[in-house]
Amino acid sequence: MDSSRSGVQGREHLPANLRRHPFAGRESRHDHSAKSAAWAYHGSLRAADVEDGAWPGVTREESAELRELRKRNRLLEQENEVLRKAAAAYLAQGNLPGK
């Protein structure tokens, strides 16, 4: 990216040299640690952009809520299965409703 894109939404708070592409100035094929660091930095920028609403994706808050809802759903499914088995056992003993 060229420096004309330095005003990318959600990154205005960063110094100009950090707003550009993470690989800028790091073109060596053998510098893998710099590329790993750049990708980690790029990922953190992407996450910040998602949190700010500048990039589509799931925020931490939404992810935590989804995780809790899935946990609650699992628990309710387990409880429902227990109740289903208990009702089947109760009815198998001849305890029919209305008698």
N, C-alpha and C positions, 0 to 999 in steps of 0.2 A: 504494500500500500504506500502511496505517496503521502507526504506530509500535509497535503491539502485536506485529508480526511481526519486530521487530528481532533476535530470537534465531534467525534462519534458520540451519539447520545448515551448517557449513563457513565461516561468516562471523563466528564469535564473537570472533575475534582483531581484528576491525575496530572502530573507535569507533562508537558508536551512530548518529551522523549519517551514517555511510557504509554502514550495513547496510540502510538503506531503499532504495526504488526510485531509480535514478540520475537520473530526471527530477524528483524531488521538489524543489520550489522553483524550477524552471526552466520556467515555463509560457509564456514569450514566443514568439510565432510567428516572430519575426525573429532569434532567437538560434540560428542553425544551428550555430555552432561549439560552443556549449554542448551541443546535442543530439548532435553528432558525438562530442564528448568523453565524453558520458554513455554512448553506445552502445559506445564503445571500452572504457570502464570496465566496463560491463555484460558485455561479452564476456570481459574478463579475469577478472571474478568467476565467470562461467560456467565458464571454463577451470579456474579454481582449484577450483570445486566438482566438476568431473569428475575432476581429479587426486586430490581427497580422497575420491572415491567417493560424494559426496553427490548427484551428478547423473549420470544415465546418459550414456554417451558413450565415446569412445576417448581414452585418456590419451596423453601424448607418447611414453611408453615403448612402448605398444602400436602407436602410429602408426609409430614408427621401426622396430620389429620387422617390421611388415607391409611397410613400404617395402623393407627388406633381403630379406625372403622373396620379394617380387615380383621384385626384381633377380636373386636367385639362381635363381628359376624361369625367368626369361627366358634366363639364361645356360645353364641345363640344357636348355631347349628348343632353343636354337641348337646346342649340342653334339650333341644327339640328331639334329637335322636333318643335320648334317655326317656323322655316323656312318651314318645311313640312306642318304645319297647315296653314301658311300664303299662301303658294302656292295652297293648296286645296281650301281655301276661294276665292282666286283670280280666279281660274279656275271655281269655282261654280257660279260666277257672269256672266259667259259667255264670259270671256276674254280668248278665246282660241288662242294659238299661230298660226301665219300664217293668221289671218283674218284681 
